[in-house]
């Protein structure tokens, strides 16, 4: 039995997200398989999770490991930013809201790294970061005459991506919440 790597787990997680988006998996099945994909130790474990979906089985990579999406800066200066739906989460994401606001929704996003750093700053503005149930989160931020959320209930899944959020808020706020994905209709 060959051990699966981080890149292979991410690849299967993206395949499962594609299948759920196309209606091939119910949301509860998708979330269950996603949790198992992040915890998978071997290629056989990953193959079982995708065996009923189209595509070839996962096999050891012969090339270099996949690279994370490029770093990203989201600005809201007397305006707003929003990242929702399907998008590639970079290894490093910086957000800045000045007299504005923003939303970063990671529930349907594709993680390109299992270690994500978000640096969030709000000055007389606000932003919200929505996390799916399976991710692990570490928060180190401070609010002055404003708020920086630290109490995010729930535990992540071992092997799932870790999102490290740090930053600062002055007369504003950074809200961080776990939120379930919406079920498909």
N, C-alpha and C positions, 0 to 999 in steps of 0.2 A: 504494500500500500504506500503510495507516494503522498507526501505531505503537500497540502495546498498552500499557496502563498497569499499574501495580502492582495496582490493584484488579481488573482483568480477569484477571491471572494467578492471583490468589488465588481468584477466582470459579470459574475452570476447575479449579484444584486441588481445590476443594470438590466440584465436580461429579464429578471422577474418584474422589474418596474415597467419595462416595455410590454410584457405580457398582461400586466394589470391594466395598463393604459389602453390596450387593445381589447379589453374585456375577456381575455382568455383565463384570467384568474379572478375569483371573488376577492374582495378586500381582506376578509379574514384569512383566507388561504395565503394571499400575498404577504400579509404581515407575519404569519407563522413561518412561511418559507424564508422570508427575509431575515428573521431572527436566527433561523437555523443556518442560513448561508454565512452570516457573520461569525457564527460559532464553529463552522466546519473546519475539520482538521485535515481531511484527505480529499483527493480528487473524487474518490468514490462517493463521499458525503455530498459533494457538490453535484455530481452526476445524478444522484437520486432526486435532488431538488428540481432539476430541469428536464428529467427524462421524458415527461409527457409534453414538453414544449418543443417547437421546431428548432432546428439547429444541431450542430455537432456537439459531441461531448467535450467537456473541458479536458485539456491535456497540458502537460508541463510546457511552459514557454521556453523557446529556444533563444529568443532575442532578449533585449534589455527590458527591464520592468517598465510598465506604463508610467507616463509622467503626469503629475497633477495638472489641472487646469491652471493657466497663468493667474498670478495675483490680481485682485480686482479692487477698485476704489469706487464706492457709491457715495455721491454727494447730494445733499439737499440744502441749498442755500436759498432761503426764502422760496423753497419749492419742495418737491418730494421725490423719493426714489422707491422702487418696488421691484422685488425679485420674487416671483411666485411661479408655480407650475413646474415644468420640467426644465432644469438648467444644470450646468456643471458647476458644482461647488469647488472653488479653488482651495488650495492648501492654506492660503492667507487672504483674508478679506478685511478691508478697512472701510468703515462707514463713518460719515460725518454729517450731522444735521445742525444747521444754524438757522434759527427761525423757520424751521421746516420739519419734515418728518419722513419716516420711511418704514417699510416692512420687508423683512427677510423671512421667507417661508421655506424651510428646509424639508418639509414633509414629502414633497414629490420630487425633490432634486436628486441628481446623481452625484454621489460623493466620489471624487477622483483621488482621494487620499483618506486614510483612516485617522489622520490627525489634522484637524482643521483649527485654525486660529482666526478669531474675529476680534478686531480692535474697533470698538464702538464708542464714538464721542457724540454727545448731544449738548448743545448750548442754546438755551431758550427754545428748544425743540424736542422732539421725541421720536423714538423708534421702537419697533417691536420685532423680536426674533422668535419665530415659531419653530419648535423642535419636534420631530417625530418621536414616538414613544421609545424606540430602541436605541437611540444614540446616548452616549455617555456625555456628561457636561461638567465642566469645571468653570467657575465664575470668580473673577477677581476684578471688581469694579467699584467705583466710589461715586456717590452723588453728593453735591453741595447745593443746598437749597433746592433739591430735586431728588430724584430716585434712581437707583441702579439695582434692579431686581437680583436677589440672591437665592430666594426660596423657590426652587423649581422642584416640585414633587415628582416622585418616581425614580426608579433606577434604570439605567440603560442595560443593554445586553452585552455580556462579555464578548469581545471580538468586534463589536459594532464600532463605527467611527466615534472618536472623542472630539467634541467641539469645545475648545477653550475660548471663553469670552472674557475679555478684559477691556477696561476703558474708564470713561469719566463722563459725568453729566453735571452741568451747571444750569440751574433754573430750568431744568428739563428732565427727561427721563429715558431710561433704557429698560424696556419690559421684556422679560424672557419667559416663555411659556411652553410647556409640552402640550401638544394638541394632537388628537387622533386624526387620521386621514378620514375624509368623508367616504361613505360607502357609495358604490356605483349604483345607478338607477337603471 
